[in-house]
Amino acid sequence: MKRKTRQGEVILEVIRSAGRPLTPMEIHRRASRRSPRIGIATTYRHLKDLGQSQQVVGVDYPGQPHRYEWADGKDKVHFACRACDKLFALEDTTENTPPAKAPKGFEVQGFEVMLYGTCPECE
């Protein structure tokens, strides 16, 4: 079992309070404001530990850095702003119904929905 550290708690709180998936650099920058001595290697180490303990989940956005968000157990749809490259988590309204029907013989085990456009800040 990993021991809790002040830096680890700061990183976890940054992710929990972000309201959207963040890149490791965004997490590090925000955590550094609260605990200036956090190094980037420490940030990556804690992200790895938090992922292994399933407290955070990774979000892939093609062509962009990996992002992390709080693992709250809820399915999410993501919105990618094409102007600022920020990624936002939206409430999942798909009710576990894939947006397309799989061909005969294929078994659907999950799906992801990504919406693209412009966020309110970039509008």
WOBELWO-V441707 format. One record per backbone hydrogen bond with DSSP energy under -1.0 kcal/mol. CO is the residue of the C=O (numbers start at 1). NH is the residue of the N-H. If there is no record, write none. Layout:
co: (CO & CO)
nh: (NH & NH)
This chain:
co: (5 & 6 & 7 & 8 & 9 & 10 & 11 & 12 & 13 & 22 & 23 & 24 & 25 & 26 & 27 & 28 & 31 & 35 & 39 & 40 & 41 & 42 & 43 & 44 & 45 & 46 & 47 & 48 & 49 & 50 & 50 & 51 & 55 & 57 & 59 & 61 & 67 & 68 & 69 & 70 & 77 & 78 & 79 & 80 & 81 & 86 & 88 & 90 & 94 & 103 & 113 & 115 & 117 & 119)
nh: (9 & 10 & 11 & 12 & 13 & 14 & 15 & 16 & 17 & 68 & 27 & 28 & 29 & 30 & 31 & 32 & 35 & 38 & 43 & 44 & 45 & 46 & 47 & 48 & 49 & 50 & 51 & 52 & 53 & 55 & 56 & 54 & 71 & 69 & 67 & 64 & 59 & 22 & 57 & 72 & 90 & 115 & 88 & 117 & 85 & 81 & 79 & 77 & 97 & 106 & 78 & 80 & 82 & 123)
